[in-house]
């Protein structure tokens, strides 16, 4: 019996880990300047907002503290801080306080 008539199955490669969702989510966080908590692989947690990111790192901007460049391989999780406790940038907070409310009339 010859095995030449058997159909050859091509071995399937596993799907790539890149779906593009990470970049979309980081872009959303960056554009909206949403306050996030970044938990590092060593257990430390830092907070701020993502000002810049690329395929290897993020730049975390913090109020009153130095900005951080963090390699993605060092990040365990990134989570949004609660909306109630989320801080806005100082310029946004000043703008909203300077704008009179329609309820004040």
C-alpha positions in Angstrom: 0.0 0.0 0.0 1.3 3.3 -1.0 0.8 6.4 1.2 1.0 8.8 -1.8 -2.8 8.8 -2.2 -3.4 10.0 1.4 -4.3 13.7 1.6 -1.7 15.7 3.4 -2.9 17.8 6.2 -1.1 21.0 6.6 -0.2 21.7 10.2 -2.1 24.7 11.4 -0.2 27.5 13.1 -1.6 28.8 16.3 -3.4 32.2 16.0 -1.2 35.2 16.6 -1.5 36.9 20.0 -2.0 40.3 18.3 -5.7 41.3 17.8 -5.1 45.0 17.8 -7.4 45.4 20.9 -4.5 46.4 23.2 -3.6 49.3 21.0 -7.3 50.4 20.7 -7.8 50.3 24.4 -4.5 52.2 25.2 -5.4 54.8 22.6 -8.8 55.2 24.2 -7.3 55.6 27.7 -4.7 58.0 26.3 -7.1 60.2 24.4 -9.6 60.5 27.2 -6.8 60.8 29.8 -8.6 58.3 32.1 -6.9 57.7 35.4 -5.5 54.2 35.6 -3.7 52.0 38.1 -0.8 50.0 36.7 0.1 46.9 38.7 3.7 45.8 38.0 4.9 42.2 37.9 6.8 42.8 41.1 3.6 43.7 42.9 4.0 47.5 43.1 1.1 49.7 41.9 1.4 53.1 40.3 -1.3 55.5 39.2 -1.6 58.2 36.6 -2.8 58.5 33.1 -1.3 57.1 29.9 0.1 60.0 27.9 2.0 57.9 25.3 2.5 54.3 24.3 4.1 52.2 21.6 4.6 48.5 21.1 7.1 48.1 24.0 6.3 50.7 26.6 3.8 53.2 28.1 4.5 56.7 29.5 2.5 57.2 32.7 2.0 60.8 33.7 1.5 61.5 37.4 0.5 64.7 39.2 3.2 66.0 41.6 5.4 63.0 40.9 7.9 62.1 38.1 6.5 60.6 34.9 7.3 57.0 34.3 8.3 55.0 31.2 7.2 51.5 31.9 8.1 48.5 29.7 5.0 46.4 28.9 6.8 43.2 29.9 6.9 44.6 33.4 3.1 45.3 33.6 0.8 42.7 35.1 -2.4 44.7 34.7 -3.8 48.1 33.8 -7.1 49.0 35.3 -9.2 52.1 35.1 -9.7 53.9 38.4 -13.3 54.3 39.5 -15.1 57.1 37.7 -16.1 58.6 41.1 -12.5 58.7 42.4 -10.9 59.3 39.0 -8.8 62.5 38.8 -9.0 64.8 35.9 -6.0 66.7 34.6 -5.6 70.0 36.6 -6.4 72.1 33.5 -9.7 70.3 33.0 -10.6 70.7 36.7 -9.9 74.4 36.5 -11.9 74.8 33.4 -15.0 73.0 34.8 -14.8 75.1 38.0 -14.4 78.4 36.1 -17.4 77.6 33.9 -20.7 78.7 35.6 -23.2 76.0 36.0 -26.7 76.4 34.6 -28.1 75.6 38.1 -26.4 78.7 39.6 -28.9 81.1 37.9 
